[in-house]
């Protein structure tokens, strides 16, 4: 008997490139990945991430997170006919940066 292959699991990768323009070393970055409906502008989903990544002054690092949760749980009827990737406008908002010395910057 031949065994059928199970369908592959979807994995979604979220990525942002952070450049440290301060004179302090970054220890942790809290960032949100926001999805808006491309047609209406309505927020369709938000993923909140915390990345522990040391980033020295003047250095740039890519922060990546892989999860199974899709971009949004709600789908706009007007976007059903569109290419899946083009349904959303994507935006990253850096919420908080903690520095190695214990100080931090917070999004207003």
Gaussian input, Z-matrix of N, CA and C with variables (Angstrom, degrees):
# hf/3-21g

backbone

0 1
 N
 C     1     B1
 C     2     B2     1     A1
 N     3     B3     2     A2     1     D1
 C     4     B4     3     A3     2     D2
 C     5     B5     4     A4     3     D3
 N     6     B6     5     A5     4     D4
 C     7     B7     6     A6     5     D5
 C     8     B8     7     A7     6     D6
 N     9     B9     8     A8     7     D7
 C    10    B10     9     A9     8     D8
 C    11    B11    10    A10     9     D9
 N    12    B12    11    A11    10    D10
 C    13    B13    12    A12    11    D11
 C    14    B14    13    A13    12    D12
 N    15    B15    14    A14    13    D13
 C    16    B16    15    A15    14    D14
 C    17    B17    16    A16    15    D15
 N    18    B18    17    A17    16    D16
 C    19    B19    18    A18    17    D17
 C    20    B20    19    A19    18    D18
 N    21    B21    20    A20    19    D19
 C    22    B22    21    A21    20    D20
 C    23    B23    22    A22    21    D21
 N    24    B24    23    A23    22    D22
 C    25    B25    24    A24    23    D23
 C    26    B26    25    A25    24    D24
 N    27    B27    26    A26    25    D25
 C    28    B28    27    A27    26    D26
 C    29    B29    28    A28    27    D27
 N    30    B30    29    A29    28    D28
 C    31    B31    30    A30    29    D29
 C    32    B32    31    A31    30    D30
 N    33    B33    32    A32    31    D31
 C    34    B34    33    A33    32    D32
 C    35    B35    34    A34    33    D33
 N    36    B36    35    A35    34    D34
 C    37    B37    36    A36    35    D35
 C    38    B38    37    A37    36    D36
 N    39    B39    38    A38    37    D37
 C    40    B40    39    A39    38    D38
 C    41    B41    40    A40    39    D39
 N    42    B42    41    A41    40    D40
 C    43    B43    42    A42    41    D41
 C    44    B44    43    A43    42    D42
 N    45    B45    44    A44    43    D43
 C    46    B46    45    A45    44    D44
 C    47    B47    46    A46    45    D45
 N    48    B48    47    A47    46    D46
 C    49    B49    48    A48    47    D47
 C    50    B50    49    A49    48    D48
 N    51    B51    50    A50    49    D49
 C    52    B52    51    A51    50    D50
 C    53    B53    52    A52    51    D51
 N    54    B54    53    A53    52    D52
 C    55    B55    54    A54    53    D53
 C    56    B56    55    A55    54    D54
 N    57    B57    56    A56    55    D55
 C    58    B58    57    A57    56    D56
 C    59    B59    58    A58    57    D57
 N    60    B60    59    A59    58    D58
 C    61    B61    60    A60    59    D59
 C    62    B62    61    A61    60    D60
 N    63    B63    62    A62    61    D61
 C    64    B64    63    A63    62    D62
 C    65    B65    64    A64    63    D63
 N    66    B66    65    A65    64    D64
 C    67    B67    66    A66    65    D65
 C    68    B68    67    A67    66    D66
 N    69    B69    68    A68    67    D67
 C    70    B70    69    A69    68    D68
 C    71    B71    70    A70    69    D69
 N    72    B72    71    A71    70    D70
 C    73    B73    72    A72    71    D71
 C    74    B74    73    A73    72    D72
 N    75    B75    74    A74    73    D73
 C    76    B76    75    A75    74    D74
 C    77    B77    76    A76    75    D75
 N    78    B78    77    A77    76    D76
 C    79    B79    78    A78    77    D77
 C    80    B80    79    A79    78    D78
 N    81    B81    80    A80    79    D79
 C    82    B82    81    A81    80    D80
 C    83    B83    82    A82    81    D81
 N    84    B84    83    A83    82    D82
 C    85    B85    84    A84    83    D83
 C    86    B86    85    A85    84    D84
 N    87    B87    86    A86    85    D85
 C    88    B88    87    A87    86    D86
 C    89    B89    88    A88    87    D87
 N    90    B90    89    A89    88    D88
 C    91    B91    90    A90    89    D89
 C    92    B92    91    A91    90    D90
 N    93    B93    92    A92    91    D91
 C    94    B94    93    A93    92    D92
 C    95    B95    94    A94    93    D93
 N    96    B96    95    A95    94    D94
 C    97    B97    96    A96    95    D95
 C    98    B98    97    A97    96    D96
 N    99    B99    98    A98    97    D97
 C   100   B100    99    A99    98    D98
 C   101   B101   100   A100    99    D99
 N   102   B102   101   A101   100   D100
 C   103   B103   102   A102   101   D101
 C   104   B104   103   A103   102   D102
 N   105   B105   104   A104   103   D103
 C   106   B106   105   A105   104   D104
 C   107   B107   106   A106   105   D105
 N   108   B108   107   A107   106   D106
 C   109   B109   108   A108   107   D107
 C   110   B110   109   A109   108   D108
 N   111   B111   110   A110   109   D109
 C   112   B112   111   A111   110   D110
 C   113   B113   112   A112   111   D111
 N   114   B114   113   A113   112   D112
 C   115   B115   114   A114   113   D113
 C   116   B116   115   A115   114   D114
 N   117   B117   116   A116   115   D115
 C   118   B118   117   A117   116   D116
 C   119   B119   118   A118   117   D117
 N   120   B120   119   A119   118   D118
 C   121   B121   120   A120   119   D119
 C   122   B122   121   A121   120   D120
 N   123   B123   122   A122   121   D121
 C   124   B124   123   A123   122   D122
 C   125   B125   124   A124   123   D123
 N   126   B126   125   A125   124   D124
 C   127   B127   126   A126   125   D125
 C   128   B128   127   A127   126   D126
 N   129   B129   128   A128   127   D127
 C   130   B130   129   A129   128   D128
 C   131   B131   130   A130   129   D129
 N   132   B132   131   A131   130   D130
 C   133   B133   132   A132   131   D131
 C   134   B134   133   A133   132   D132
 N   135   B135   134   A134   133   D133
 C   136   B136   135   A135   134   D134
 C   137   B137   136   A136   135   D135
 N   138   B138   137   A137   136   D136
 C   139   B139   138   A138   137   D137
 C   140   B140   139   A139   138   D138
 N   141   B141   140   A140   139   D139
 C   142   B142   141   A141   140   D140
 C   143   B143   142   A142   141   D141
 N   144   B144   143   A143   142   D142
 C   145   B145   144   A144   143   D143
 C   146   B146   145   A145   144   D144
 N   147   B147   146   A146   145   D145
 C   148   B148   147   A147   146   D146
 C   149   B149   148   A148   147   D147
 N   150   B150   149   A149   148   D148
 C   151   B151   150   A150   149   D149
 C   152   B152   151   A151   150   D150
 N   153   B153   152   A152   151   D151
 C   154   B154   153   A153   152   D152
 C   155   B155   154   A154   153   D153
 N   156   B156   155   A155   154   D154
 C   157   B157   156   A156   155   D155
 C   158   B158   157   A157   156   D156
 N   159   B159   158   A158   157   D157
 C   160   B160   159   A159   158   D158
 C   161   B161   160   A160   159   D159
 N   162   B162   161   A161   160   D160
 C   163   B163   162   A162   161   D161
 C   164   B164   163   A163   162   D162
 N   165   B165   164   A164   163   D163
 C   166   B166   165   A165   164   D164
 C   167   B167   166   A166   165   D165
 N   168   B168   167   A167   166   D166
 C   169   B169   168   A168   167   D167
 C   170   B170   169   A169   168   D168
 N   171   B171   170   A170   169   D169
 C   172   B172   171   A171   170   D170
 C   173   B173   172   A172   171   D171
 N   174   B174   173   A173   172   D172
 C   175   B175   174   A174   173   D173
 C   176   B176   175   A175   174   D174
 N   177   B177   176   A176   175   D175
 C   178   B178   177   A177   176   D176
 C   179   B179   178   A178   177   D177
 N   180   B180   179   A179   178   D178
 C   181   B181   180   A180   179   D179
 C   182   B182   181   A181   180   D180
 N   183   B183   182   A182   181   D181
 C   184   B184   183   A183   182   D182
 C   185   B185   184   A184   183   D183
 N   186   B186   185   A185   184   D184
 C   187   B187   186   A186   185   D185
 C   188   B188   187   A187   186   D186
 N   189   B189   188   A188   187   D187
 C   190   B190   189   A189   188   D188
 C   191   B191   190   A190   189   D189
 N   192   B192   191   A191   190   D190
 C   193   B193   192   A192   191   D191
 C   194   B194   193   A193   192   D192
 N   195   B195   194   A194   193   D193
 C   196   B196   195   A195   194   D194
 C   197   B197   196   A196   195   D195
 N   198   B198   197   A197   196   D196
 C   199   B199   198   A198   197   D197
 C   200   B200   199   A199   198   D198
 N   201   B201   200   A200   199   D199
 C   202   B202   201   A201   200   D200
 C   203   B203   202   A202   201   D201
 N   204   B204   203   A203   202   D202
 C   205   B205   204   A204   203   D203
 C   206   B206   205   A205   204   D204
 N   207   B207   206   A206   205   D205
 C   208   B208   207   A207   206   D206
 C   209   B209   208   A208   207   D207
 N   210   B210   209   A209   208   D208
 C   211   B211   210   A210   209   D209
 C   212   B212   211   A211   210   D210
 N   213   B213   212   A212   211   D211
 C   214   B214   213   A213   212   D212
 C   215   B215   214   A214   213   D213
 N   216   B216   215   A215   214   D214
 C   217   B217   216   A216   215   D215
 C   218   B218   217   A217   216   D216
 N   219   B219   218   A218   217   D217
 C   220   B220   219   A219   218   D218
 C   221   B221   220   A220   219   D219
 N   222   B222   221   A221   220   D220
 C   223   B223   222   A222   221   D221
 C   224   B224   223   A223   222   D222
 N   225   B225   224   A224   223   D223
 C   226   B226   225   A225   224   D224
 C   227   B227   226   A226   225   D225
 N   228   B228   227   A227   226   D226
 C   229   B229   228   A228   227   D227
 C   230   B230   229   A229   228   D228
 N   231   B231   230   A230   229   D229
 C   232   B232   231   A231   230   D230
 C   233   B233   232   A232   231   D231
 N   234   B234   233   A233   232   D232
 C   235   B235   234   A234   233   D233
 C   236   B236   235   A235   234   D234
 N   237   B237   236   A236   235   D235
 C   238   B238   237   A237   236   D236
 C   239   B239   238   A238   237   D237
 N   240   B240   239   A239   238   D238
 C   241   B241   240   A240   239   D239
 C   242   B242   241   A241   240   D240
 N   243   B243   242   A242   241   D241
 C   244   B244   243   A243   242   D242
 C   245   B245   244   A244   243   D243
 N   246   B246   245   A245   244   D244
 C   247   B247   246   A246   245   D245
 C   248   B248   247   A247   246   D246
 N   249   B249   248   A248   247   D247
 C   250   B250   249   A249   248   D248
 C   251   B251   250   A250   249   D249
 N   252   B252   251   A251   250   D250
 C   253   B253   252   A252   251   D251
 C   254   B254   253   A253   252   D252
 N   255   B255   254   A254   253   D253
 C   256   B256   255   A255   254   D254
 C   257   B257   256   A256   255   D255
 N   258   B258   257   A257   256   D256
 C   259   B259   258   A258   257   D257
 C   260   B260   259   A259   258   D258
 N   261   B261   260   A260   259   D259
 C   262   B262   261   A261   260   D260
 C   263   B263   262   A262   261   D261
 N   264   B264   263   A263   262   D262
 C   265   B265   264   A264   263   D263
 C   266   B266   265   A265   264   D264
 N   267   B267   266   A266   265   D265
 C   268   B268   267   A267   266   D266
 C   269   B269   268   A268   267   D267
 N   270   B270   269   A269   268   D268
 C   271   B271   270   A270   269   D269
 C   272   B272   271   A271   270   D270
 N   273   B273   272   A272   271   D271
 C   274   B274   273   A273   272   D272
 C   275   B275   274   A274   273   D273
 N   276   B276   275   A275   274   D274
 C   277   B277   276   A276   275   D275
 C   278   B278   277   A277   276   D276
 N   279   B279   278   A278   277   D277
 C   280   B280   279   A279   278   D278
 C   281   B281   280   A280   279   D279
 N   282   B282   281   A281   280   D280
 C   283   B283   282   A282   281   D281
 C   284   B284   283   A283   282   D282
 N   285   B285   284   A284   283   D283
 C   286   B286   285   A285   284   D284
 C   287   B287   286   A286   285   D285
 N   288   B288   287   A287   286   D286
 C   289   B289   288   A288   287   D287
 C   290   B290   289   A289   288   D288
 N   291   B291   290   A290   289   D289
 C   292   B292   291   A291   290   D290
 C   293   B293   292   A292   291   D291
 N   294   B294   293   A293   292   D292
 C   295   B295   294   A294   293   D293
 C   296   B296   295   A295   294   D294
 N   297   B297   296   A296   295   D295
 C   298   B298   297   A297   296   D296
 C   299   B299   298   A298   297   D297
 N   300   B300   299   A299   298   D298
 C   301   B301   300   A300   299   D299
 C   302   B302   301   A301   300   D300
 N   303   B303   302   A302   301   D301
 C   304   B304   303   A303   302   D302
 C   305   B305   304   A304   303   D303
 N   306   B306   305   A305   304   D304
 C   307   B307   306   A306   305   D305
 C   308   B308   307   A307   306   D306
 N   309   B309   308   A308   307   D307
 C   310   B310   309   A309   308   D308
 C   311   B311   310   A310   309   D309
 N   312   B312   311   A311   310   D310
 C   313   B313   312   A312   311   D311
 C   314   B314   313   A313   312   D312
 N   315   B315   314   A314   313   D313
 C   316   B316   315   A315   314   D314
 C   317   B317   316   A316   315   D315
 N   318   B318   317   A317   316   D316
 C   319   B319   318   A318   317   D317
 C   320   B320   319   A319   318   D318
 N   321   B321   320   A320   319   D319
 C   322   B322   321   A321   320   D320
 C   323   B323   322   A322   321   D321

   B1=1.4506
   B2=1.5216
   B3=1.2942
   B4=1.4519
   B5=1.5253
   B6=1.3006
   B7=1.4595
   B8=1.5318
   B9=1.3342
   B10=1.4613
   B11=1.5233
   B12=1.3159
   B13=1.4546
   B14=1.5280
   B15=1.3224
   B16=1.4630
   B17=1.5264
   B18=1.3278
   B19=1.4653
   B20=1.5340
   B21=1.3047
   B22=1.4655
   B23=1.5243
   B24=1.3105
   B25=1.4642
   B26=1.5212
   B27=1.3110
   B28=1.4567
   B29=1.5163
   B30=1.3115
   B31=1.4576
   B32=1.5245
   B33=1.3085
   B34=1.4537
   B35=1.5225
   B36=1.3224
   B37=1.4564
   B38=1.5180
   B39=1.3196
   B40=1.4549
   B41=1.5196
   B42=1.3405
   B43=1.4487
   B44=1.5131
   B45=1.3231
   B46=1.4599
   B47=1.5269
   B48=1.3145
   B49=1.4562
   B50=1.5280
   B51=1.3350
   B52=1.4666
   B53=1.5245
   B54=1.3284
   B55=1.4614
   B56=1.5254
   B57=1.3155
   B58=1.4623
   B59=1.5265
   B60=1.3220
   B61=1.4609
   B62=1.5213
   B63=1.3339
   B64=1.4629
   B65=1.5291
   B66=1.3140
   B67=1.4706
   B68=1.5253
   B69=1.3347
   B70=1.4617
   B71=1.5235
   B72=1.3229
   B73=1.4646
   B74=1.5202
   B75=1.3210
   B76=1.4648
   B77=1.5275
   B78=1.3299
   B79=1.4678
   B80=1.5281
   B81=1.3470
   B82=1.4660
   B83=1.5255
   B84=1.3274
   B85=1.4696
   B86=1.5294
   B87=1.3292
   B88=1.4635
   B89=1.5245
   B90=1.3416
   B91=1.4657
   B92=1.5163
   B93=1.3170
   B94=1.4611
   B95=1.5239
   B96=1.3183
   B97=1.4631
   B98=1.5206
   B99=1.3236
   B100=1.4609
   B101=1.5272
   B102=1.3401
   B103=1.4657
   B104=1.5200
   B105=1.3469
   B106=1.4540
   B107=1.5185
   B108=1.3222
   B109=1.4570
   B110=1.5282
   B111=1.3264
   B112=1.4690
   B113=1.5228
   B114=1.3217
   B115=1.4605
   B116=1.5228
   B117=1.3264
   B118=1.4608
   B119=1.5270
   B120=1.3283
   B121=1.4645
   B122=1.5149
   B123=1.3481
   B124=1.4648
   B125=1.5335
   B126=1.3411
   B127=1.4614
   B128=1.5241
   B129=1.3194
   B130=1.4645
   B131=1.5275
   B132=1.3207
   B133=1.4513
   B134=1.5187
   B135=1.3334
   B136=1.4638
   B137=1.5205
   B138=1.3238
   B139=1.4654
   B140=1.5179
   B141=1.3293
   B142=1.4593
   B143=1.5212
   B144=1.3456
   B145=1.4535
   B146=1.5191
   B147=1.3197
   B148=1.4582
   B149=1.5179
   B150=1.3149
   B151=1.4608
   B152=1.5177
   B153=1.3162
   B154=1.4588
   B155=1.5228
   B156=1.3068
   B157=1.4640
   B158=1.5168
   B159=1.2987
   B160=1.4691
   B161=1.5272
   B162=1.3414
   B163=1.4571
   B164=1.5228
   B165=1.3172
   B166=1.4590
   B167=1.5151
   B168=1.3347
   B169=1.4653
   B170=1.5343
   B171=1.3235
   B172=1.4549
   B173=1.5230
   B174=1.3246
   B175=1.4713
   B176=1.5258
   B177=1.3401
   B178=1.4598
   B179=1.5224
   B180=1.3312
   B181=1.4663
   B182=1.5226
   B183=1.3312
   B184=1.4586
   B185=1.5203
   B186=1.3170
   B187=1.4582
   B188=1.5139
   B189=1.3402
   B190=1.4626
   B191=1.5186
   B192=1.3181
   B193=1.4596
   B194=1.5267
   B195=1.3111
   B196=1.4617
   B197=1.5254
   B198=1.3270
   B199=1.4615
   B200=1.5325
   B201=1.3154
   B202=1.4763
   B203=1.5138
   B204=1.3162
   B205=1.4686
   B206=1.5288
   B207=1.3380
   B208=1.4666
   B209=1.5302
   B210=1.3237
   B211=1.4627
   B212=1.5279
   B213=1.3256
   B214=1.4650
   B215=1.5223
   B216=1.3154
   B217=1.4636
   B218=1.5220
   B219=1.3289
   B220=1.4600
   B221=1.5218
   B222=1.3167
   B223=1.4569
   B224=1.5214
   B225=1.3192
   B226=1.4553
   B227=1.5312
   B228=1.3252
   B229=1.4601
   B230=1.5282
   B231=1.3260
   B232=1.4683
   B233=1.5227
   B234=1.3353
   B235=1.4607
   B236=1.5289
   B237=1.3251
   B238=1.4623
   B239=1.5224
   B240=1.3068
   B241=1.4535
   B242=1.5260
   B243=1.3200
   B244=1.4611
   B245=1.5199
   B246=1.3184
   B247=1.4527
   B248=1.5275
   B249=1.3152
   B250=1.4654
   B251=1.5247
   B252=1.3004
   B253=1.4703
   B254=1.5264
   B255=1.3367
   B256=1.4620
   B257=1.5194
   B258=1.3212
   B259=1.4668
   B260=1.5154
   B261=1.3386
   B262=1.4580
   B263=1.5187
   B264=1.3314
   B265=1.4581
   B266=1.5252
   B267=1.3061
   B268=1.4555
   B269=1.5250
   B270=1.3357
   B271=1.4553
   B272=1.5255
   B273=1.3276
   B274=1.4529
   B275=1.5232
   B276=1.3326
   B277=1.4632
   B278=1.5229
   B279=1.3319
   B280=1.4609
   B281=1.5220
   B282=1.3327
   B283=1.4694
   B284=1.5286
   B285=1.3413
   B286=1.4697
   B287=1.5172
   B288=1.3211
   B289=1.4619
   B290=1.5204
   B291=1.3353
   B292=1.4626
   B293=1.5196
   B294=1.3206
   B295=1.4551
   B296=1.5233
   B297=1.3244
   B298=1.4691
   B299=1.5269
   B300=1.3414
   B301=1.4701
   B302=1.5326
   B303=1.3492
   B304=1.4658
   B305=1.5128
   B306=1.3246
   B307=1.4681
   B308=1.5416
   B309=1.3239
   B310=1.4595
   B311=1.5083
   B312=1.3344
   B313=1.4556
   B314=1.5097
   B315=1.3316
   B316=1.4634
   B317=1.5236
   B318=1.3405
   B319=1.4632
   B320=1.5183
   B321=1.3427
   B322=1.4833
   B323=1.5189
   A1=109.57
   A2=114.23
   A3=119.37
   A4=109.18
   A5=115.11
   A6=120.84
   A7=109.62
   A8=116.29
   A9=120.33
   A10=109.02
   A11=114.70
   A12=119.53
   A13=109.21
   A14=114.90
   A15=119.93
   A16=108.26
   A17=116.99
   A18=118.50
   A19=110.32
   A20=115.80
   A21=120.81
   A22=109.80
   A23=115.34
   A24=120.01
   A25=108.67
   A26=115.04
   A27=119.69
   A28=108.54
   A29=115.43
   A30=122.00
   A31=106.05
   A32=116.00
   A33=121.69
   A34=108.25
   A35=116.26
   A36=120.58
   A37=108.96
   A38=115.08
   A39=122.12
   A40=106.79
   A41=116.20
   A42=120.26
   A43=110.35
   A44=115.63
   A45=121.85
   A46=107.65
   A47=116.02
   A48=122.10
   A49=107.65
   A50=116.34
   A51=121.90
   A52=109.34
   A53=116.02
   A54=120.56
   A55=107.87
   A56=115.85
   A57=121.84
   A58=108.26
   A59=116.08
   A60=120.99
   A61=112.21
   A62=116.74
   A63=120.40
   A64=109.81
   A65=116.08
   A66=121.26
   A67=111.34
   A68=116.31
   A69=121.91
   A70=109.81
   A71=116.35
   A72=120.96
   A73=109.56
   A74=115.82
   A75=121.34
   A76=108.32
   A77=114.94
   A78=121.45
   A79=110.99
   A80=116.88
   A81=122.84
   A82=110.33
   A83=115.75
   A84=121.25
   A85=108.36
   A86=117.01
   A87=123.04
   A88=106.43
   A89=115.62
   A90=118.89
   A91=110.81
   A92=114.54
   A93=122.28
   A94=109.33
   A95=115.32
   A96=121.88
   A97=105.67
   A98=117.19
   A99=123.19
   A100=109.94
   A101=115.00
   A102=121.54
   A103=108.51
   A104=115.36
   A105=121.24
   A106=108.28
   A107=116.18
   A108=120.85
   A109=107.79
   A110=116.67
   A111=121.26
   A112=112.37
   A113=117.04
   A114=120.61
   A115=112.05
   A116=117.19
   A117=120.85
   A118=113.93
   A119=117.50
   A120=120.46
   A121=113.25
   A122=117.53
   A123=120.93
   A124=109.94
   A125=116.42
   A126=121.03
   A127=108.38
   A128=116.03
   A129=121.74
   A130=112.19
   A131=116.98
   A132=120.03
   A133=110.94
   A134=115.20
   A135=121.91
   A136=107.43
   A137=116.44
   A138=121.36
   A139=107.22
   A140=116.48
   A141=121.88
   A142=108.72
   A143=116.10
   A144=121.15
   A145=111.20
   A146=116.18
   A147=123.46
   A148=106.80
   A149=116.05
   A150=121.62
   A151=109.19
   A152=115.82
   A153=120.51
   A154=106.57
   A155=115.20
   A156=120.77
   A157=108.85
   A158=116.90
   A159=120.49
   A160=108.31
   A161=114.50
   A162=120.80
   A163=106.98
   A164=116.43
   A165=121.15
   A166=112.04
   A167=116.56
   A168=121.01
   A169=111.00
   A170=115.89
   A171=121.55
   A172=114.84
   A173=117.83
   A174=121.74
   A175=110.90
   A176=115.31
   A177=122.29
   A178=108.47
   A179=117.02
   A180=122.36
   A181=109.15
   A182=115.43
   A183=121.31
   A184=108.44
   A185=116.44
   A186=122.17
   A187=106.66
   A188=117.03
   A189=121.29
   A190=109.60
   A191=115.07
   A192=122.51
   A193=107.14
   A194=117.15
   A195=121.48
   A196=108.03
   A197=115.07
   A198=120.89
   A199=108.69
   A200=115.71
   A201=120.43
   A202=112.95
   A203=117.03
   A204=121.03
   A205=110.29
   A206=117.57
   A207=120.80
   A208=111.70
   A209=116.52
   A210=120.61
   A211=113.91
   A212=117.16
   A213=120.00
   A214=109.70
   A215=115.78
   A216=121.76
   A217=111.02
   A218=116.04
   A219=122.12
   A220=108.29
   A221=116.98
   A222=121.26
   A223=108.39
   A224=116.14
   A225=121.55
   A226=109.28
   A227=117.30
   A228=121.87
   A229=110.28
   A230=117.43
   A231=120.50
   A232=112.19
   A233=118.48
   A234=119.97
   A235=113.23
   A236=117.74
   A237=120.37
   A238=113.48
   A239=117.56
   A240=121.01
   A241=112.71
   A242=117.49
   A243=121.11
   A244=111.59
   A245=115.01
   A246=122.55
   A247=108.61
   A248=116.79
   A249=121.63
   A250=112.35
   A251=118.38
   A252=122.49
   A253=111.42
   A254=117.56
   A255=120.88
   A256=113.94
   A257=117.40
   A258=120.66
   A259=112.70
   A260=116.03
   A261=120.53
   A262=112.81
   A263=114.32
   A264=121.88
   A265=103.69
   A266=117.26
   A267=120.94
   A268=109.85
   A269=115.74
   A270=121.06
   A271=108.66
   A272=116.30
   A273=121.43
   A274=108.09
   A275=115.38
   A276=120.96
   A277=107.40
   A278=116.23
   A279=120.36
   A280=106.93
   A281=116.53
   A282=122.00
   A283=112.97
   A284=115.88
   A285=118.69
   A286=108.63
   A287=115.42
   A288=121.94
   A289=107.43
   A290=115.62
   A291=120.53
   A292=107.51
   A293=115.27
   A294=120.98
   A295=110.20
   A296=115.78
   A297=121.72
   A298=111.98
   A299=117.90
   A300=120.41
   A301=112.77
   A302=117.52
   A303=121.48
   A304=114.13
   A305=118.56
   A306=120.64
   A307=108.04
   A308=115.94
   A309=119.65
   A310=111.59
   A311=114.81
   A312=124.34
   A313=106.99
   A314=117.07
   A315=122.20
   A316=109.48
   A317=116.92
   A318=121.33
   A319=108.70
   A320=116.91
   A321=118.92
   A322=113.35
   D1=133.37
   D2=-179.88
   D3=-92.49
   D4=134.69
   D5=-177.38
   D6=-89.65
   D7=131.99
   D8=178.00
   D9=-75.94
   D10=143.15
   D11=176.66
   D12=-76.34
   D13=136.15
   D14=174.73
   D15=-74.01
   D16=147.88
   D17=178.25
   D18=-62.76
   D19=146.62
   D20=179.48
   D21=-65.86
   D22=146.12
   D23=175.02
   D24=-79.76
   D25=141.44
   D26=176.33
   D27=-79.09
   D28=135.52
   D29=172.69
   D30=-124.75
   D31=130.79
   D32=179.25
   D33=-107.84
   D34=130.65
   D35=179.02
   D36=-108.52
   D37=129.86
   D38=177.80
   D39=-114.86
   D40=133.86
   D41=-171.95
   D42=-143.31
   D43=142.74
   D44=173.49
   D45=-143.87
   D46=144.87
   D47=176.97
   D48=-101.83
   D49=124.70
   D50=-177.00
   D51=-115.25
   D52=126.64
   D53=173.86
   D54=-107.37
   D55=126.06
   D56=179.36
   D57=-84.87
   D58=105.14
   D59=179.61
   D60=-97.45
   D61=8.78
   D62=177.98
   D63=-94.13
   D64=177.52
   D65=177.78
   D66=-97.05
   D67=5.07
   D68=-179.49
   D69=-110.40
   D70=156.56
   D71=176.15
   D72=-82.35
   D73=130.52
   D74=176.62
   D75=-79.12
   D76=139.05
   D77=178.20
   D78=-107.55
   D79=-46.01
   D80=-174.42
   D81=-140.86
   D82=141.67
   D83=176.73
   D84=-125.85
   D85=125.70
   D86=171.15
   D87=-98.67
   D88=123.62
   D89=-177.16
   D90=-141.66
   D91=147.11
   D92=179.22
   D93=-110.99
   D94=138.83
   D95=173.64
   D96=-108.00
   D97=114.76
   D98=-172.08
   D99=-109.77
   D100=133.74
   D101=177.26
   D102=-114.20
   D103=126.47
   D104=176.53
   D105=-116.94
   D106=145.75
   D107=174.92
   D108=-61.61
   D109=128.03
   D110=-176.49
   D111=-63.53
   D112=-26.83
   D113=-177.95
   D114=-88.37
   D115=-51.64
   D116=-173.34
   D117=-93.07
   D118=-22.51
   D119=-176.00
   D120=84.37
   D121=-2.03
   D122=179.74
   D123=-65.94
   D124=141.60
   D125=175.59
   D126=-71.75
   D127=121.53
   D128=-176.58
   D129=-103.47
   D130=-19.85
   D131=-179.57
   D132=-172.85
   D133=148.84
   D134=176.98
   D135=-137.79
   D136=129.75
   D137=172.59
   D138=-112.26
   D139=129.84
   D140=179.75
   D141=-104.95
   D142=126.52
   D143=-177.36
   D144=-126.02
   D145=151.94
   D146=170.08
   D147=-125.88
   D148=124.17
   D149=179.85
   D150=-116.45
   D151=121.76
   D152=173.89
   D153=-90.91
   D154=104.54
   D155=-175.25
   D156=-147.46
   D157=117.85
   D158=176.67
   D159=-74.59
   D160=125.42
   D161=178.40
   D162=-129.89
   D163=111.39
   D164=-178.84
   D165=-70.13
   D166=162.07
   D167=177.89
   D168=-54.67
   D169=131.98
   D170=178.82
   D171=78.87
   D172=-2.88
   D173=-178.00
   D174=-93.69
   D175=157.05
   D176=176.97
   D177=-122.88
   D178=137.08
   D179=177.75
   D180=-135.62
   D181=146.68
   D182=171.99
   D183=-90.36
   D184=128.67
   D185=174.34
   D186=-101.41
   D187=126.98
   D188=-177.93
   D189=-129.77
   D190=140.26
   D191=175.62
   D192=-133.07
   D193=134.99
   D194=174.72
   D195=-117.25
   D196=126.26
   D197=178.38
   D198=-140.54
   D199=166.61
   D200=178.36
   D201=-90.27
   D202=-15.29
   D203=-176.82
   D204=-69.46
   D205=127.95
   D206=-179.27
   D207=-69.57
   D208=167.75
   D209=-178.67
   D210=-54.94
   D211=-39.11
   D212=-177.53
   D213=-150.21
   D214=150.63
   D215=176.94
   D216=-89.81
   D217=-17.08
   D218=-177.68
   D219=-110.72
   D220=139.18
   D221=177.76
   D222=-120.90
   D223=133.26
   D224=178.35
   D225=-75.40
   D226=136.13
   D227=179.00
   D228=-62.31
   D229=-36.07
   D230=-178.27
   D231=-69.40
   D232=-16.90
   D233=-177.66
   D234=-103.17
   D235=2.85
   D236=-176.58
   D237=-62.61
   D238=-32.77
   D239=-178.05
   D240=-83.22
   D241=-9.80
   D242=-175.89
   D243=-86.42
   D244=161.53
   D245=173.59
   D246=-56.55
   D247=134.45
   D248=-175.00
   D249=-54.31
   D250=-41.85
   D251=-177.57
   D252=-67.52
   D253=-29.62
   D254=-176.10
   D255=-91.13
   D256=2.40
   D257=179.26
   D258=-68.60
   D259=-26.01
   D260=-172.01
   D261=-120.19
   D262=148.84
   D263=162.58
   D264=-94.04
   D265=135.60
   D266=-177.44
   D267=-113.58
   D268=140.46
   D269=-178.59
   D270=-145.26
   D271=141.03
   D272=174.33
   D273=-109.94
   D274=132.70
   D275=176.87
   D276=-120.42
   D277=118.98
   D278=175.24
   D279=-80.67
   D280=118.33
   D281=-175.17
   D282=-91.18
   D283=-38.02
   D284=-174.82
   D285=-158.12
   D286=141.11
   D287=174.16
   D288=-124.93
   D289=127.08
   D290=174.53
   D291=-105.64
   D292=133.34
   D293=-179.62
   D294=-96.19
   D295=161.20
   D296=-177.12
   D297=-61.70
   D298=-25.46
   D299=-179.73
   D300=-83.94
   D301=3.55
   D302=178.50
   D303=94.55
   D304=-13.64
   D305=177.73
   D306=-77.68
   D307=168.69
   D308=-179.19
   D309=-151.02
   D310=161.44
   D311=171.02
   D312=-117.20
   D313=137.07
   D314=-178.82
   D315=-122.92
   D316=136.12
   D317=175.84
   D318=-60.60
   D319=134.04
   D320=-178.88
   D321=-63.58

